[in-house]
Amino acid sequence: MMLYPARLLAFFFALLAFHSLKAQDNLSDGPHVFYTNDSIRVFSVENGQAVKTVFPKEAREKIKLRIGFSNAPEKNFEVMLKPGNPTEPCLWKQPGKMLVLSDIEGEFDALRNLLLANRVINKKYEWIFGKGHLVICGDLFDRGLEVSATLWLLYKLEQDAVKKGGYVHTILGNHDIMNLAGNFKYVAKKYFANSEAMGVPYEDFYSKDSELGKWLRSKNIMEKIGGNLCLHGGVSPDVNGLKLSVGEINEKARPYIGWKDLKNTVKEDTILKLFNSRDGLFWFRGYFREPVVDEKVVDETLRLYGVERIIVGHTIVKTNVGFYYHQKVLGIDVNQHTGDHQGALYENKRWYKINLSGDKLPVPAH
């Protein structure tokens, strides 16, 4: 019996997976943009075929990327590369309109249809939300089959919104952090097959040398928008105890985004508490899962950050979208993978639960 090297076996099984996925017509992926000293390299999979294009580095601001859907060309769109990816501000005044979503996890159609139904974009992907703000409370990666398209749509809308006086806030969640740090536990097989087809390791797709990797690392893990503290998981008693401002939390955490094995390589207690896989900002479920925290913990968070409420995703509860703790916590995570597509809309100083029908219902309190 012939013994094959591990890398050859890995390639063989990835190739089998690649061919088995063809029938699902979901092989389109990318584009993924990488930077070298003298060039910009763009890799993608289109209709099951790997495509590579090389540009001189001076061409950056002239590069127009096409995000294509082989089985639904009406969903195609184009995006220009940004001149750069400066660090996002984390303190904002309250906009008149604000649509808040979370946990898209690669379900591009869910995001697109929610934005269409609630008049954030039109079918040409043009921003029609005016001076309104779109807020994503984490988790763009994993499970779903259109992660890169989801990222590129938000990347595009960031540029378009600013031109109309609006804004797009992309706040990182645990699945985003996991992928940047090389934890691929929930990544769909499609992406590894496409990685092999492109000849690019999946872990490089979102590295510091990739455009999407640079873009994601410019994002915050917590933002204060008017009277709202927006993040993915929640603020645990441990994090309250750090008594850090929103700016300090983002400043301290950002260098560790994408850091592998924090638990065994970082000694600073503050960083470990922010990233902790049970009580950290990305993972905390204490507002919804037993034993739930006492309301005094929520009150302490509101006092520390000078806000009226905390808005979080991460934890699916059957009563989401909903208010908890006497309307001090707004839970917005719903199971996008099972067709439950909802979000929260702030408009005319009121909060509404929204869906794919464009209905605006009062957010229930629990």
C-alpha distance (Angstrom), angle and dihedral (degrees) to the residues before:
residue distance angle dihedral
M1 . . .
M2 3.81 . .
L3 3.80 116.4 .
Y4 3.81 114.9 -140.7
P5 3.80 123.3 -152.2
A6 3.79 113.5 -105.7
R7 3.82 93.6 -112.7
L8 3.81 91.4 52.4
L9 3.78 91.2 50.7
A10 3.81 91.1 48.1
F11 3.80 90.2 51.7
F12 3.82 91.2 48.2
F13 3.81 93.9 52.8
A14 3.80 92.2 43.7
L15 3.80 89.0 52.2
L16 3.80 90.2 52.1
A17 3.79 89.7 50.4
F18 3.80 90.6 48.3
H19 3.80 92.8 55.1
S20 3.80 93.4 42.9
L21 3.80 90.1 56.0
K22 3.80 94.9 55.4
A23 3.77 93.0 86.3
Q24 3.79 89.8 58.9
D25 3.83 91.4 60.6
N26 3.79 92.2 -140.4
L27 3.78 100.5 113.2
S28 3.79 96.8 111.9
D29 3.77 108.6 111.5
G30 3.75 138.9 164.3
P31 2.87 144.4 -33.9
H32 3.78 94.3 -132.7
V33 3.80 114.7 -168.6
F34 3.80 121.8 -155.0
Y35 3.79 131.7 -176.1
T36 3.80 127.9 -142.6
N37 3.80 128.2 173.5
D38 3.79 93.6 -85.8
S39 3.80 108.4 14.6
I40 3.79 149.3 40.5
R41 3.80 114.0 -132.1
V42 3.78 121.8 -160.7
F43 3.82 120.5 -163.6
S44 3.79 127.1 -176.4
V45 3.77 143.3 152.6
E46 3.80 114.7 -126.4
N47 3.79 120.4 -176.6
G48 3.78 89.6 -18.5
Q49 3.82 94.8 -50.4
A50 3.79 125.0 111.6
V51 3.81 114.9 -125.8
K52 3.81 127.4 -168.6
T53 3.80 127.7 -172.1
V54 3.79 127.4 -179.9
F55 3.81 124.6 -154.7
P56 3.81 131.2 -178.9
K57 3.79 110.6 -103.7
E58 3.82 90.6 -115.7
A59 3.81 89.4 66.2
R60 3.82 94.9 67.4
E61 3.80 98.9 111.7
K62 3.80 91.8 45.6
I63 3.80 96.8 52.9
K64 3.79 114.2 110.6
L65 3.79 114.2 -166.8
R66 3.79 123.2 -152.8
I67 3.79 118.4 -144.6
G68 3.78 105.6 -161.4
F69 3.80 137.7 -171.5
S70 3.78 112.1 -157.9
N71 3.80 93.7 -161.0
A72 3.83 96.6 41.2
P73 3.82 112.8 30.3
E74 3.81 91.0 173.7
K75 3.81 86.2 74.0
N76 3.82 94.1 56.8
F77 3.79 118.0 119.0
E78 3.79 140.6 171.3
V79 3.77 131.7 -132.0
M80 3.79 134.7 -170.0
L81 3.78 120.2 -136.3
K82 3.80 112.6 -107.9
P83 3.81 119.0 -119.8
G84 3.79 88.8 -117.4
N85 3.79 145.4 -30.6
P86 3.81 109.4 -108.4
T87 3.79 119.3 -174.4
E88 3.80 111.3 -83.1
P89 3.82 120.0 -114.4
C90 3.80 112.4 -114.4
L91 3.82 102.2 -162.2
W92 3.80 119.6 71.8
K93 3.78 140.7 168.1
Q94 3.80 116.3 -117.9
P95 3.83 110.6 -86.8
G96 3.80 118.8 -142.7
K97 3.82 90.5 -119.3
M98 3.78 127.7 29.2
L99 3.81 129.4 172.4
V100 3.82 113.1 -162.8
L101 3.82 123.5 -164.1
S102 3.79 135.1 164.3
D103 3.81 144.8 -175.0
I104 3.81 98.9 27.8
E105 3.84 88.7 157.1
G106 3.78 98.2 -174.2
E107 3.82 96.4 -44.6
F108 3.81 95.0 132.7
D109 3.80 94.7 172.1
A110 3.80 90.7 55.3
L111 3.80 91.5 53.9
R112 3.79 94.4 42.6
N113 3.79 94.2 47.3
L114 3.80 94.1 46.5
L115 3.79 90.1 51.5
L116 3.80 91.5 47.6
A117 3.80 95.3 46.2
N118 3.79 92.6 49.6
R119 3.79 96.0 44.3
V120 3.78 98.7 -113.2
I121 3.81 91.1 125.6
N122 3.79 136.9 6.0
K123 3.82 126.7 -132.4
K124 3.82 89.7 -84.3
Y125 3.82 88.2 58.9
E126 3.80 90.5 -113.2
W127 3.81 116.4 153.0
I128 3.82 108.6 -111.3
F129 3.83 97.8 162.1
G130 3.80 92.3 95.5
K131 3.79 112.5 -158.6
G132 3.79 91.7 -9.3
H133 3.79 122.8 121.5
L134 3.81 127.4 -130.0
V135 3.81 113.3 -151.8
I136 3.81 124.5 -167.1
C137 3.81 112.0 -165.3
G138 3.78 96.3 -156.9
D139 3.80 143.6 -74.8
L140 3.78 114.3 86.8
F141 3.82 94.7 151.8
D142 3.81 138.4 77.4
R143 3.79 139.6 29.7
G144 3.80 97.1 31.4
L145 3.80 123.0 87.5
E146 3.81 101.6 -130.4
V147 3.80 105.6 56.0
S148 3.80 97.7 136.3
A149 3.82 92.7 46.9
T150 3.82 89.4 50.8
L151 3.79 90.9 51.9
W152 3.79 93.5 47.1
L153 3.80 92.3 49.5
L154 3.81 91.5 55.7
Y155 3.82 89.6 43.5
K156 3.82 89.3 54.2
L157 3.79 95.4 44.1
E158 3.80 90.5 51.7
Q159 3.78 88.8 64.7
D160 3.79 95.5 41.4
A161 3.82 95.8 46.7
V162 3.80 94.1 54.7
K163 3.80 90.8 54.9
K164 3.82 89.2 57.7
G165 3.80 95.6 43.8
G166 3.82 94.8 -99.7
Y167 3.78 133.1 108.4
V168 3.80 143.2 -143.3
H169 3.81 117.9 -143.8
T170 3.81 115.6 -163.3
I171 3.80 109.6 -171.4
L172 3.80 118.8 -172.3
G173 3.81 124.0 -113.6
N174 3.79 134.7 -168.7
H175 3.80 95.6 -87.9
D176 3.80 90.4 51.9
I177 3.79 91.1 50.1
M178 3.81 91.1 46.8
N179 3.80 93.6 54.6
L180 3.79 93.4 45.9
A181 3.81 89.3 51.1
G182 3.81 95.2 48.8
N183 3.81 98.6 -102.1
F184 3.81 103.5 136.4
K185 3.80 99.3 168.6
Y186 3.81 94.7 129.2
V187 3.81 100.6 32.3
A188 3.82 113.5 127.2
K189 3.83 115.4 -115.8
K190 3.78 90.3 -118.4
Y191 3.79 91.8 75.8
F192 3.79 95.5 54.0
A193 3.80 90.2 48.8
N194 3.80 90.7 50.6
S195 3.77 90.3 46.2
E196 3.80 90.0 57.8
A197 3.80 91.4 46.2
M198 3.82 90.8 53.5
G199 3.78 93.6 42.6
V200 3.82 90.4 -126.2
P201 3.83 122.6 119.2
Y202 3.79 111.3 -116.1
E203 3.80 90.1 -126.1
D204 3.82 88.4 63.0
F205 3.82 93.5 57.5
Y206 3.81 90.4 82.5
S207 3.80 101.7 23.7
K208 3.80 125.3 130.0
D209 3.82 87.6 -95.4
S210 3.81 94.0 58.8
E211 3.80 126.9 82.2
L212 3.80 94.4 -127.6
G213 3.79 90.0 45.9
K214 3.80 91.8 52.8
W215 3.80 90.5 45.4
L216 3.81 93.8 51.1
R217 3.79 92.3 48.0
S218 3.80 89.6 56.9
K219 3.82 90.4 62.7
N220 3.79 129.9 97.9
I221 3.78 130.8 -120.0
M222 3.80 92.4 -147.3
E223 3.81 134.4 20.7
K224 3.77 134.5 -174.4
I225 3.80 109.9 -143.5
G226 3.77 110.8 -179.9
G227 3.80 106.8 -58.1
N228 3.82 92.8 -14.6
L229 3.79 129.2 95.8
C230 3.81 104.7 -154.7
L231 3.80 122.9 -163.7
H232 3.79 141.0 125.9
G233 3.81 112.2 -104.7
G234 3.77 110.3 9.2
V235 3.79 144.5 -101.3
S236 3.78 113.4 -75.4
P237 3.82 126.7 -160.0
D238 3.82 87.6 -102.5
V239 3.80 92.1 57.5
N240 3.80 91.6 43.6
G241 3.77 86.5 55.5
L242 3.80 92.1 59.4
K243 3.82 88.9 65.6
L244 3.81 91.9 -153.1
S245 3.80 123.6 156.8
V246 3.81 121.0 -120.8
G247 3.80 89.3 -103.8
E248 3.81 93.1 49.2
I249 3.81 92.0 49.7
N250 3.80 92.6 53.3
E251 3.79 93.3 42.7
K252 3.79 92.9 51.2
A253 3.81 95.8 42.2
R254 3.82 101.3 43.7
P255 3.84 97.3 75.3
Y256 3.82 88.7 56.1
I257 3.80 97.0 51.7
G258 3.80 103.8 117.7
W259 3.81 92.7 16.4
K260 3.80 111.4 143.3
D261 3.80 123.0 -134.3
L262 3.81 96.6 1.2
K263 3.79 92.2 173.6
N264 3.79 93.2 63.2
T265 3.80 101.0 31.4
V266 3.83 105.4 41.0
K267 3.79 122.3 66.8
E268 3.81 100.1 -179.2
D269 3.81 107.1 110.6
T270 3.81 93.9 -151.3
I271 3.81 93.1 58.2
L272 3.79 92.7 46.2
K273 3.81 91.2 52.5
L274 3.81 92.6 49.7
F275 3.81 92.4 50.5
N276 3.81 99.3 32.8
S277 3.80 110.8 139.8
R278 3.81 93.3 -131.6
D279 3.80 108.5 28.3
G280 3.80 102.0 19.2
L281 3.81 124.3 111.8
F282 3.81 93.0 -99.1
W283 3.80 98.0 48.3
F284 3.81 111.9 28.1
R285 3.84 113.6 126.1
G286 3.78 98.9 170.6
Y287 3.79 95.4 118.8
F288 3.80 91.9 63.8
R289 3.81 112.7 16.1
E290 3.80 124.1 73.1
P291 2.93 126.0 -70.7
V292 3.81 86.4 42.1
V293 3.78 117.8 -166.0
D294 3.78 121.7 -100.7
E295 3.79 115.4 -98.8
K296 3.81 87.5 -114.0
V297 3.82 88.1 72.1
V298 3.81 90.2 55.4
D299 3.80 91.0 46.2
E300 3.80 90.2 52.0
T301 3.82 90.7 53.3
L302 3.81 91.6 49.3
R303 3.80 90.0 50.3
L304 3.79 94.6 46.5
Y305 3.78 94.0 52.1
G306 3.79 100.1 31.6
V307 3.82 95.0 -123.2
E308 3.80 137.8 132.5
R309 3.79 98.1 -138.1
I310 3.79 146.4 6.6
I311 3.82 118.8 -127.2
V312 3.82 116.6 -157.7
G313 3.79 143.1 164.3
H314 3.83 125.6 -174.0
T315 3.81 98.9 88.8
I316 3.80 119.8 75.0
V317 3.78 112.5 -145.7
K318 3.79 122.4 174.8
T319 3.80 89.8 -127.2
N320 3.83 93.4 57.4
V321 2.97 130.7 148.7
G322 3.81 83.6 54.4
F323 3.78 149.9 122.9
Y324 3.82 121.0 -111.3
Y325 3.80 135.8 -178.2
H326 3.82 93.3 33.8
Q327 3.81 92.2 -46.9
K328 3.81 93.1 -52.3
V329 3.83 93.4 115.2
L330 3.80 124.3 46.5
G331 3.82 113.8 -162.0
I332 3.81 114.5 -160.1
D333 3.82 106.5 166.8
V334 3.82 114.1 120.8
N335 3.80 129.0 165.9
Q336 3.80 102.7 -94.7
H337 3.83 90.7 178.7
T338 3.81 92.3 64.7
G339 3.79 95.3 47.6
D340 3.80 98.6 -96.4
H341 3.80 100.0 137.0
Q342 3.79 114.8 174.7
G343 3.77 141.6 132.8
A344 3.79 143.1 171.6
L345 3.80 125.4 -95.6
Y346 3.78 125.9 -162.7
E347 3.80 111.1 -158.4
N348 3.81 134.5 149.0
K349 3.82 88.5 4.9
R350 3.81 92.0 -60.4
W351 3.80 134.7 104.7
Y352 3.81 122.3 -127.9
K353 3.78 136.2 -176.5
I354 3.83 108.8 -127.7
N355 3.80 133.9 -167.3
L356 3.81 142.9 173.1
S357 3.79 92.1 -69.7
G358 3.78 92.9 61.3
D359 3.82 90.1 -117.3
K360 3.80 117.0 154.9
L361 3.79 112.5 -151.0
P362 3.81 126.6 171.4
V363 3.81 111.2 -95.8
P364 3.82 106.5 -108.1
A365 3.80 119.7 -126.3
H366 3.82 120.8 -135.2
